[in-house]
Amino acid sequence: MFLRNFFILLAILVVSKISLCAWRIYIGKDRLSLEYYLDIVEWKKEFLKIAFLAFLAFLFSWCGA
């Protein structure tokens, strides 16, 4: 139960941070690139890790583990 909630909250936190950064860049408040703004050189790999955590959270909540 704890592990499932942890993965769900972690996925929500990270996805919301990326979404907020992307939205601020899209509307023009930040002129920086997404890579520089997140301080991640290879942010695409990091996003895949985040997507994997979200998928794990979905599996844990769907299976009831």
C-alpha positions in Angstrom: 0.0 0.0 0.0 2.8 2.4 0.9 4.8 1.6 -2.2 1.9 2.1 -4.5 1.0 5.5 -3.0 4.7 6.5 -3.1 5.0 5.7 -6.8 1.7 7.5 -7.6 2.7 10.6 -5.7 6.2 10.6 -7.2 4.9 10.3 -10.7 2.4 13.1 -10.2 5.1 15.3 -8.7 7.6 14.8 -11.5 5.1 15.0 -14.3 3.6 18.2 -12.9 7.1 19.8 -12.6 7.9 19.0 -16.2 4.4 20.2 -17.3 4.8 23.5 -15.5 8.3 24.1 -17.0 7.0 23.3 -20.5 4.0 25.5 -20.0 6.1 28.5 -18.8 8.4 28.1 -21.9 5.4 27.7 -24.2 3.7 30.9 -23.0 6.9 32.8 -23.2 7.7 33.6 -19.6 11.0 31.7 -19.8 13.1 32.1 -22.9 15.4 29.2 -21.9 15.3 25.8 -23.5 13.7 22.9 -21.5 17.0 21.2 -21.2 18.6 24.2 -19.5 15.6 25.0 -17.4 15.5 21.5 -15.8 19.3 21.4 -15.4 19.3 18.0 -17.1 21.6 17.5 -20.0 19.8 14.5 -21.3 16.2 15.3 -20.2 14.7 12.9 -22.7 16.2 9.9 -20.9 15.0 11.3 -17.6 11.5 11.8 -19.0 11.5 8.1 -20.0 12.4 7.2 -16.5 9.6 9.3 -15.2 7.2 7.7 -17.7 8.3 4.3 -16.5 7.6 5.3 -12.9 4.1 6.5 -13.9 3.6 3.2 -15.7 4.6 1.2 -12.6 2.3 3.3 -10.4 -0.5 2.5 -12.9 0.2 -1.2 -12.8 0.4 -1.2 -9.0 -2.9 0.6 -8.6 -4.6 -1.5 -11.3 -3.4 -4.8 -10.0 -4.1 -3.9 -6.4 -0.7 -4.9 -5.2 
